[in-house]
Amino acid sequence: MMHGQRIHDHAATPVAVLDDAAVRHNVQVMAEWCARHGVELAPHGKTTMAPELFRRQLAAGATAITAATPTQVRVMRAHGVGSIQMAAQLVQPREARWVAEQLASASDFTFVSWVDSVAGVDVLAQAAAGTGAVFDVLLELGIPGGRTGCRTDEQCAEVLAAARSASNVRVVGVAGYEGTVAGDRSAASLDAVRAYLRRLRSLGERVGADVDGPVVLSAGGSMFFDLVVDELATGWPPGAARVVLRSGCYITHDHGLYHGNSPLDDPAVAPRLRPALTVWGTVLSRPEPDRAYLDVGRRDVSFDQGLPVPLRRLPASDPHARAHELDGATVTALNDQHAYLSLPPGTALDVGDRVEVGISHPCTTFDKWRQLPLLDDAGIVLDVIDTHFG
Ligand SMILES: Cc1ncc(COP(=O)(O)O)c(C=O)c1O
């Protein structure tokens, strides 16, 4: 479609765009960080649901792609992903049967999912029956009042016993998501995350005693992966454990939540992740001196973890100029199709100007777009990627 063209000469707004160099940089930075710390990366694919980006992550050394739902598993499989971690309990019998058949028919396909109940083990055992498939599972540890995952040692023991008595379900390790424990890097949050990870480590040690080969410990989104490494990846005898991170948002990073809370977005850290996903809109109206309204709304941009951040202006009067900073502007509210901009006195911004906004939380911007252009530094479209949300 727009390959080789300048985005602003051809695309109407609103339009979400990816900075190709920043995406490549982030994929590389995270891959190198994981290699340096001796951990694997199974990036959470739900962030982008973009097979082209999965390919880049796998080419950089990711050992699997993580899925949240059976539909995501099917999309990944259809696009040739050979190793999938489903970071949830697979409880739908038909979907479990489909996975079992995939496992039985393709010797190069590996799949691991989570269990936190006897019922969950039973679904897998029944789905695998007669297929020859064996389901590898991770025992999920949760926290009281949190999300999924066993709460107590007794629950863990029950699930382990159920798996042990099922010949086609094999516990290979433990898993959890520290991102449900805290949502920022305040001292109290870091303490709570560390405490949770220590419990996961200790469960991993116990489960590992019965696992043939290295025990798998999987945790880690994009906010606390440094703590995951500290708590889970150190102090094992060689070859005794495989720590698998599942960070997803790192691939585009952002101008909001992750910018403020990533271990790899600190002035003291190099190289840092770079924000790679933005949305361009057009000024629809400028009815008051300190107000402007863009054609970017909840249909177009994340709003679940903070509002978008105005970044740059491209004047309608000179569309071939380079965009320049839009200092001091903030988005104060979003409607379905509008962003409310508050502007410092004297801001030059006219009806018809284009404005680029940064986002907070990439997952919920990606899912609003079926296609996203990858741009070079000059705004030329290098490629267009497809997303596959259900
Ligand atoms: C279970 C699980 N693992 C990993 C992730 C990825 O974390 P992040 O979105 O911070 O990259 C998520 C995100 O919600 C998750 O739910």
The ligand as a MOL file (V3000), in Angstrom:
LIG
                    3D

  0  0  0     0  0            999 V3000
M  V30 BEGIN CTAB
M  V30 COUNTS 16 16 0 0 0
M  V30 BEGIN ATOM
M  V30 1 C 0.8570 -13.6700 32.7180 0
M  V30 2 C 1.5540 -12.5360 32.0740 0
M  V30 3 N 2.8430 -12.6640 31.7500 0
M  V30 4 C 3.5310 -11.6710 31.1580 0
M  V30 5 C 2.9240 -10.4640 30.8620 0
M  V30 6 C 3.7170 -9.3950 30.1500 0
M  V30 7 O 3.9670 -8.2970 30.9480 0
M  V30 8 P 4.1470 -6.8330 30.3040 0
M  V30 9 O 2.8090 -6.4860 29.7110 0
M  V30 10 O 4.5220 -5.9660 31.4660 0
M  V30 11 O 5.1970 -6.9160 29.2830 0
M  V30 12 C 1.5770 -10.2850 31.1940 0
M  V30 13 C 0.9120 -9.0150 30.9250 0
M  V30 14 O -0.2040 -8.7530 31.2960 0
M  V30 15 C 0.8760 -11.3480 31.8180 0
M  V30 16 O -0.4240 -11.2450 32.1470 0
M  V30 END ATOM
M  V30 BEGIN BOND
M  V30 1 1 1 2
M  V30 2 1 2 3
M  V30 3 2 2 15
M  V30 4 2 3 4
M  V30 5 1 4 5
M  V30 6 1 5 6
M  V30 7 2 5 12
M  V30 8 1 6 7
M  V30 9 1 7 8
M  V30 10 2 8 9
M  V30 11 1 8 10
M  V30 12 1 8 11
M  V30 13 1 12 13
M  V30 14 1 12 15
M  V30 15 2 13 14
M  V30 16 1 15 16
M  V30 END BOND
M  V30 END CTAB
M  END
